[in-house]
Amino acid sequence: MPIDTEKLKERADLCAALKEKLIENLDLPFKPEDIHEDTLLIGSGLGVDSLDILEIILCVEGNFSVKIPNGDFAPLRSINTLADFISAERNSK
């Protein structure tokens, strides 16, 4: 099965945009290249608190036009899971 380079580029661009928006909205002391795609968003990964979780949800919903269901924190595990969730939501529309 051939590698779809366009989809890989789209996903890399989405991950980069997610990092930039999260750094900006949460005022994190990182550069995008400092955050690995598998870094935990909640807990010890980025060191965010419960108020920051709400900010992450608002950031994603406002910047990427997807709705994270109430109480569903699974998409917030990492940049990768968040990118997968956003892609899946966009493709389902």
N, C-alpha and C positions, 0 to 999 in steps of 0.2 A: 504494500500500500504506500503510495507516494506521500511525502511530507507536504502538507499544505502551508507553504511559506507565508502566504497572505494571512492565514488564521494565526500563525505563530507571531507575526508582526503585530496584528491587532491585539493579541493577548498581552504581548510585551508592552505595547503602548498603553493598554488599560492598566496594567500593574504600575507603570511609571506614573500615570495620572492619579491613581489611587494614593500612591505614596506622597506625591506632591500635595494633594488636597488634604490628606490626613495630617501631614506636617504643618500645613498652613492653618487648618481649622483647629487643631489641638495645640498649636504653638509648641510643637515638639522640638527638642534640641538636636535634630538629626538632619542629614542630607538624604535625598532619596537613595543614593547608592549605599548608605549605611544600613538600610533596612532590607533584610533578606525576605524573599517572598514567603518563606515558611515561618518567619518570626511570629510568635503569638501576639495577637492584638490585645487580648484581655489577659490580665494577670502580669506575670513577670516579664513578658516580652517587651512591650513598649512602656510598661509602667503606668498604664492608664487606670483611672478609678471609675467608679460607677457613673459619675456624671459625664466622664469622657465617653463612656459607652453610648450614652444618649447622643452626644455630639457626633460620634462616628455614624450612627444611624441617620441623623439629620444630614450629615455631610454626604453620605451615599445617596440618600433619597433626593437631595437638592441638586447634586452635581451629576448624577448618573441616571436620573429619572426612573428609578426602580423603587418598589416598596418592600421593605423588610417586614414580614409579619410580626405582630406583637408577640413577644416572648420567645421568638426564634433566634437564638444566639449562635446557632451552628454556622451561619455564613460569616460570622465575625471571628472565626478561629484564627485566620491568617490572611495575608494579602492574597495568597493563592485561592483560598476558599471564597473570599469575597469577590475576586475576579471571576471565578467559576459561576458564582451565584448571579452576578450582574450579567454575564454572557448568556446564561440560561434564561434569565428573565427577559432579556432583549430579544432572544431568538424565539421565545414563546408568544411574542406579540405580533 
